[in-house]
Amino acid sequence: MPVYYCPDCGGELRYELNTKLYVCKACGRVYEFEELKTTRERFLKSVMESDEEKKKRQRREVVKWWLGKKSEGE
């Protein structure tokens, strides 16, 4: 069985067979498998993002921020 780690604190997760939930040994946070899967996919996507994709995303965020500031000033 694979070992999973808590997205919040990095502690090892223990699978509880009776509840079918993962419980962090360190902080006590409880996760369903789908929640862990989604969190892991999001993390991997952010890590795998290329430098060019990061620059494009940052530009979009700056433009969005700038346009928001312009509309507040009107």
FIKE-588205 format. One line per 4 residues: for each residue x, y, z of N, C-alpha, C, O. Coordinates in nm, 4 decimals. Example, Ala and Ser with C-alpha at 12.3 -4.5 7.8 and 13.67 -1.06 7.14 Angstrom:
REM FIKE-588205
1.3190/-0.5690/0.7800/1.2300/-0.4500/0.7800/1.3200/-0.3300/0.7800/1.4236/-0.3319/0.8465 | 1.2850/-0.2250/0.7080/1.3670/-0.1060/0.7140/1.2900/0.0030/0.7870/1.3409/0.1138/0.8039
REM end
This chain:
REM FIKE-588205
0.0855/-0.1186/0.0000/0.0000/0.0000/0.0000/0.0897/0.1245/0.0000/0.1846/0.1327/0.0780 | 0.0595/0.2210/-0.0874/0.1438/0.3414/-0.0949/0.1307/0.4253/0.0322/0.0290/0.4206/0.1012 | 0.2341/0.5007/0.0610/0.2335/0.5905/0.1767/0.1915/0.7289/0.1277/0.2457/0.7799/0.0296 | 0.0952/0.7887/0.1962/0.0496/0.9230/0.1630/0.0902/1.0172/0.2756/0.1023/0.9775/0.3915
0.1111/1.1432/0.2380/0.1515/1.2441/0.3349/0.0499/1.3575/0.3366/-0.0118/1.3891/0.2349 | 0.0339/1.4172/0.4520/-0.0632/1.5241/0.4737/-0.0247/1.6487/0.3932/0.0881/1.6968/0.4042 | -0.1169/1.7009/0.3128/-0.0886/1.8240/0.2392/-0.0710/1.9451/0.3305/-0.0069/2.0427/0.2914 | -0.1263/1.9405/0.4505/-0.1158/2.0542/0.5426/0.0167/2.0582/0.6172/0.0833/2.1616/0.6212
0.0554/1.9438/0.6772/0.1738/1.9470/0.7635/0.2859/1.8540/0.7174/0.3974/1.8624/0.7690 | 0.2589/1.7666/0.6224/0.3616/1.6748/0.5737/0.3733/1.5465/0.6533/0.4574/1.4618/0.6231 | 0.2885/1.5313/0.7560/0.2900/1.4094/0.8370/0.2374/1.2897/0.7589/0.1680/1.3054/0.6585 | 0.2705/1.1718/0.8052/0.2261/1.0493/0.7385/0.0779/1.0261/0.7658/0.0299/1.0450/0.8776
0.0062/0.9846/0.6607/-0.1358/0.9553/0.6744/-0.1566/0.8065/0.7002/-0.0888/0.7220/0.6416 | -0.2507/0.7758/0.7883/-0.2854/0.6382/0.8215/-0.4267/0.6131/0.7680/-0.5172/0.6934/0.7905 | -0.4448/0.5020/0.6978/-0.5764/0.4674/0.6431/-0.6583/0.3971/0.7495/-0.6146/0.2979/0.8079 | -0.7773/0.4490/0.7741/-0.8693/0.3883/0.8699/-0.9687/0.3031/0.7918/-1.0537/0.3563/0.7205
-0.9585/0.1740/0.8045/-1.0403/0.0804/0.7280/-1.1891/0.0945/0.7591/-1.2721/0.0881/0.6684 | -1.2233/0.1134/0.8857/-1.3656/0.1193/0.9226/-1.4360/0.2449/0.8702/-1.5555/0.2401/0.8410 | -1.3643/0.3570/0.8579/-1.4254/0.4811/0.8072/-1.3881/0.5090/0.6628/-1.4481/0.5949/0.5983 | -1.2888/0.4367/0.6117/-1.2365/0.4556/0.4751/-1.1854/0.5982/0.4546/-1.2057/0.6591/0.3496
-1.1191/0.6492/0.5571/-1.0615/0.7831/0.5530/-0.9143/0.7760/0.5881/-0.8689/0.6815/0.6527 | -0.8401/0.8773/0.5449/-0.6986/0.8897/0.5778/-0.6860/0.9934/0.6885/-0.7401/1.1035/0.6780 | -0.6145/0.9578/0.7944/-0.5973/1.0461/0.9094/-0.4486/1.0745/0.9259/-0.3663/0.9830/0.9252 | -0.4150/1.2033/0.9408/-0.2755/1.2429/0.9599/-0.2314/1.2070/1.1011/-0.2984/1.2402/1.1989
-0.1183/1.1390/1.1104/-0.0645/1.0999/1.2411/-0.0137/1.2218/1.3187/-0.0115/1.2202/1.4418 | 0.0268/1.3265/1.2481/0.0850/1.4435/1.3136/-0.0206/1.5458/1.3568/-0.0238/1.5859/1.4732 | -0.1070/1.5883/1.2640/-0.2010/1.6963/1.2959/-0.3449/1.6494/1.3154/-0.4284/1.7256/1.3641 | -0.3753/1.5245/1.2777/-0.5094/1.4714/1.2983/-0.6096/1.5061/1.1900/-0.7262/1.4681/1.2003
-0.5678/1.5768/1.0871/-0.6585/1.6130/0.9770/-0.7057/1.4871/0.9071/-0.6304/1.3905/0.8949 | -0.8310/1.4876/0.8609/-0.8927/1.3718/0.7969/-0.9180/1.4034/0.6495/-0.9649/1.5120/0.6154 | -0.8864/1.3071/0.5628/-0.9040/1.3231/0.4191/-0.9761/1.2034/0.3598/-0.9580/1.0900/0.4040 | -1.0583/1.2304/0.2589/-1.1111/1.1240/0.1754/-1.0106/1.1030/0.0630/-0.9310/1.1922/0.0337
-1.0134/0.9870/0.0002/-0.9173/0.9566/-0.1051/-0.9277/1.0564/-0.2204/-0.8256/1.1018/-0.2720 | -1.0494/1.0907/-0.2610/-1.0672/1.1838/-0.3735/-1.0060/1.3198/-0.3436/-0.9505/1.3841/-0.4327 | -1.0158/1.3642/-0.2182/-0.9560/1.4921/-0.1793/-0.8039/1.4859/-0.1905/-0.7408/1.5805/-0.2377 | -0.7454/1.3745/-0.1471/-0.6003/1.3582/-0.1596/-0.5586/1.3547/-0.3054/-0.4583/1.4150/-0.3435
-0.6348/1.2850/-0.3862/-0.6052/1.2722/-0.5291/-0.6078/1.4102/-0.5967/-0.5171/1.4441/-0.6726 | -0.7105/1.4879/-0.5690/-0.7237/1.6219/-0.6275/-0.6092/1.7130/-0.5827/-0.5516/1.7857/-0.6636 | -0.5771/1.7083/-0.4544/-0.4677/1.7904/-0.4006/-0.3362/1.7533/-0.4663/-0.2576/1.8407/-0.5030 | -0.3120/1.6239/-0.4813/-0.1871/1.5768/-0.5435/-0.1786/1.6214/-0.6899/-0.0732/1.6655/-0.7355
-0.2896/1.6097/-0.7631/-0.2912/1.6509/-0.9039/-0.2626/1.7998/-0.9175/-0.1873/1.8409/-1.0058 | -0.3225/1.8811/-0.8302/-0.2983/2.0252/-0.8331/-0.1516/2.0564/-0.8051/-0.0916/2.1411/-0.8712 | -0.0950/1.9876/-0.7071/0.0449/2.0082/-0.6713/0.1361/1.9704/-0.7876/0.2263/2.0460/-0.8235 | 0.1125/1.8533/-0.8464/0.1965/1.8088/-0.9572/0.1855/1.9030/-1.0765/0.2848/1.9291/-1.1444
0.0669/1.9535/-1.1022/0.0480/2.0472/-1.2132/0.1292/2.1745/-1.1894/0.1913/2.2262/-1.2823 | 0.1292/2.2249/-1.0673/0.2041/2.3474/-1.0375/0.3542/2.3235/-1.0454/0.4284/2.4122/-1.0876 | 0.4002/2.2054/-1.0055/0.5429/2.1734/-1.0114/0.5881/2.1542/-1.1554/0.6989/2.1933/-1.1921 | 0.5025/2.0941/-1.2362/0.5375/2.0620/-1.3738/0.5207/2.1812/-1.4687/0.5582/2.1728/-1.5856
0.4659/2.2895/-1.4199/0.4441/2.4074/-1.5023/0.5780/2.4613/-1.5534/0.6700/2.4837/-1.4747 | 0.5887/2.4818/-1.6827/0.7135/2.5304/-1.7404/0.7343/2.6780/-1.7065/0.6411/2.7468/-1.6649 | 0.8558/2.7250/-1.7245/0.8864/2.8652/-1.6977/0.8018/2.9571/-1.7849/0.7543/3.0607/-1.7383 | 0.7828/2.9197/-1.9109/0.7028/3.0018/-2.0016/0.5571/3.0071/-1.9552/0.4942/3.1128/-1.9599
0.5038/2.8937/-1.9107/0.3667/2.8910/-1.8606/0.3532/2.9760/-1.7352/0.2519/3.0435/-1.7167 | 0.4547/2.9735/-1.6486/0.4533/3.0563/-1.5272/0.4503/3.2043/-1.5637/0.3751/3.2819/-1.5047 | 0.5331/3.2432/-1.6619/0.5375/3.3828/-1.7041/0.4022/3.4261/-1.7603/0.3539/3.5351/-1.7299 | 0.3414/3.3402/-1.8425/0.2101/3.3731/-1.9000/0.1056/3.3886/-1.7899/0.0258/3.4823/-1.7921
0.1062/3.2969/-1.6943/0.0099/3.3033/-1.5848/0.0311/3.4304/-1.5032/-0.0657/3.4973/-1.4669 | 0.1565/3.4644/-1.4740/0.1856/3.5849/-1.3972/0.1424/3.7097/-1.4721/0.0903/3.8034/-1.4116 | 0.1636/3.7122/-1.6033/0.1189/3.8274/-1.6839/-0.0327/3.8428/-1.6764/-0.0841/3.9534/-1.6595 | -0.1046/3.7292/-1.6895/-0.2514/3.7342/-1.6817/-0.2960/3.7879/-1.5461/-0.3899/3.8672/-1.5384
-0.2285/3.7447/-1.4387/-0.2646/3.7911/-1.3053/-0.2403/3.9402/-1.2898/-0.3207/4.0096/-1.2275 | -0.1303/3.9911/-1.3458/-0.0994/4.1344/-1.3372/-0.2023/4.2148/-1.4163/-0.2502/4.3178/-1.3689 | -0.2363/4.1690/-1.5352/-0.3359/4.2394/-1.6172/-0.4703/4.2402/-1.5457/-0.5383/4.3428/-1.5428 | -0.5088/4.1280/-1.4883/-0.6351/4.1193/-1.4148/-0.6340/4.2171/-1.2967/-0.7325/4.2867/-1.2722
-0.5217/4.2215/-1.2239/-0.5083/4.3134/-1.1116/-0.5167/4.4581/-1.1600/-0.5866/4.5399/-1.1001 | -0.4453/4.4896/-1.2686/-0.4413/4.6256/-1.3215/-0.5803/4.6706/-1.3658/-0.6227/4.7820/-1.3350 | -0.6502/4.5846/-1.4373/-0.7842/4.6200/-1.4831/-0.8794/4.6390/-1.3648/-0.9686/4.7237/-1.3693 | -0.8603/4.5610/-1.2606/-0.9425/4.5773/-1.1403/-0.9156/4.7115/-1.0740/-1.0089/4.7769/-1.0276
-0.7905/4.7533/-1.0688/-0.7538/4.8811/-1.0096/-0.8107/4.9976/-1.0926/-0.8568/5.0976/-1.0377 | -0.8063/4.9823/-1.2261/-0.8564/5.0877/-1.3154/-1.0069/5.1066/-1.2951/-1.0552/5.2198/-1.2920 | -1.0806/4.9970/-1.2815/-1.2257/5.0076/-1.2660/-1.2618/5.0654/-1.1288/-1.3663/5.1291/-1.1152 | -1.1778/5.0446/-1.0274/-1.2038/5.1022/-0.8952/-1.1850/5.2531/-0.8972/-1.2527/5.3255/-0.8241
-1.0934/5.3007/-0.9805/-1.0623/5.4439/-0.9862/-1.1647/5.5249/-1.0633/-1.1661/5.6477/-1.0536 | -1.2496/5.4593/-1.1389/-1.3475/5.5347/-1.2214/-1.4633/5.5840/-1.1431/-1.5525/5.6482/-1.1985
REM end
